[in-house]
């Protein structure tokens, strides 16, 4: 996807990032915990300040967000959300391919978790070579091994 870019998110992008998360993820959160707007905003504020957020831009239009962390032992994908009207168009796959390429270059596994109530996300990551490595009460833990 030639016209796909990731740019570092600045403070001015926080509200956009929250809107993307809410549009893409609210339904799943409601199934597990219920959606409390104030709690979700506080959680977003905390994560936005602490995590390395990128804005996903396609052809000059901001379409989603990505938050990840690179440590000596893995790349952790914390969030990958696209606005609903931009889902199922290969954008998420292209974003993940950028991360997979980086992980291969660094010889690191990629780790993430998805809610058990979100089988669409589980299928998406399994198709990208991720393996189930564990679970919690609410999440399935996935890893794409290094060198794969």
C-alpha positions in Angstrom: 0.0 0.0 0.0 2.1 2.8 -1.4 0.1 5.7 0.1 0.1 4.4 3.7 2.2 6.3 6.3 2.7 6.2 10.0 3.5 9.4 11.8 4.3 10.1 15.4 1.2 11.2 17.3 1.4 14.5 19.1 -0.8 15.9 21.9 -3.1 17.3 19.3 -3.9 13.7 18.1 -5.1 12.5 21.4 -8.8 13.2 20.7 -8.6 11.6 17.3 -6.9 8.5 18.8 -9.7 8.2 21.4 -12.4 8.6 18.7 -10.8 5.8 16.7 -10.6 3.5 19.7 -14.2 4.1 20.6 -15.5 3.6 17.1 -13.5 0.4 16.6 -13.4 -1.2 20.1 -16.5 0.0 22.1 -18.6 -3.0 21.1 -16.0 -5.5 22.3 -15.4 -3.6 25.6 -19.1 -3.4 26.2 -19.3 -7.2 26.0 -16.6 -7.7 28.6 -16.8 -4.8 31.1 -19.4 -2.4 29.8 -18.4 1.0 28.4 -18.0 3.8 31.0 -17.1 6.9 29.1 -15.3 8.6 31.9 -13.2 5.5 32.8 -12.4 5.0 29.1 -11.2 8.6 28.7 -9.0 8.4 31.8 -7.5 5.1 30.6 -6.9 6.5 27.1 -5.2 9.6 28.6 -2.9 7.5 30.7 -2.0 5.2 27.8 -1.7 8.0 25.2 0.9 9.7 27.5 2.8 6.5 28.2 2.8 4.6 24.9 4.4 5.3 21.5 1.3 6.2 19.4 1.4 6.5 15.6 -1.4 7.9 13.4 -2.1 5.7 10.4 -2.6 7.9 7.3 -3.8 6.7 4.0 -3.5 9.1 1.0 -3.6 12.1 3.3 -6.5 10.9 5.5 -6.0 9.8 9.1 -7.7 6.4 9.3 -6.4 4.8 12.5 -3.9 4.4 15.3 -1.1 2.1 16.2 0.7 1.9 19.6 3.7 -0.4 20.1 6.8 -0.8 22.2 10.1 -2.2 21.2 12.1 -3.8 24.1 15.2 -6.0 24.0 13.1 -9.2 24.0 10.1 -8.4 21.8 8.0 -5.9 19.9 4.7 -5.5 21.7 1.7 -4.2 19.8 -0.5 -2.4 22.4 -3.2 -1.0 20.1 -4.1 -1.2 16.4 -7.5 0.3 15.6 -9.0 1.6 12.3 -12.1 3.6 11.8 -14.8 1.2 10.8 -15.2 2.7 7.3 -11.5 1.9 6.7 -11.5 -1.7 8.0 -11.3 -4.8 5.7 -9.3 -2.9 3.1 -5.8 -4.3 3.8 -4.7 -1.3 5.9 -4.3 -3.3 9.1 -2.4 -6.0 7.3 -0.1 -3.4 5.7 0.5 -1.9 9.2 1.3 -5.3 10.7 3.6 -6.1 7.7 5.7 -3.0 8.6 5.9 -4.3 12.2 6.7 -7.9 11.0 9.5 -6.5 8.8 11.0 -4.6 11.7 10.7 -7.7 13.9 12.5 -9.8 11.3 15.2 -7.2 10.9 15.7 -7.1 14.7 15.2 -10.9 15.1 12.5 -10.3 17.7 9.1 -11.9 18.3 5.9 -9.8 18.2 3.5 -10.1 21.1 0.0 -8.9 21.6 -3.3 -9.8 23.1 -6.9 -9.8 21.8 -10.1 -9.9 23.6 -11.7 -13.4 23.6 -15.0 -11.8 22.5 -13.3 -10.5 19.3 -12.8 -13.6 17.0 -12.3 -11.3 14.0 -9.1 -9.9 15.5 -8.0 -13.4 16.5 -8.4 -14.7 13.0 -6.6 -11.6 11.6 -3.5 -12.2 13.7 -3.5 -16.0 13.2 -3.5 -15.5 9.4 -0.4 -13.3 9.9 1.5 -16.2 11.5 0.8 -15.5 15.2 0.4 -18.4 17.6 -1.7 -18.6 20.7 0.7 -18.7 23.7 -1.7 -18.3 26.6 -4.8 -16.7 27.9 -6.3 -14.7 30.7 -9.9 -14.5 31.8 -10.6 -11.9 29.1 -7.7 -12.1 26.5 -5.9 -14.5 24.3 -2.2 -14.0 24.2 -0.5 -14.2 20.8 3.0 -14.2 19.6 4.7 -14.2 16.2 8.0 -15.9 16.8 11.2 -14.3 15.6 12.7 -15.5 12.4 9.4 -16.8 11.0 
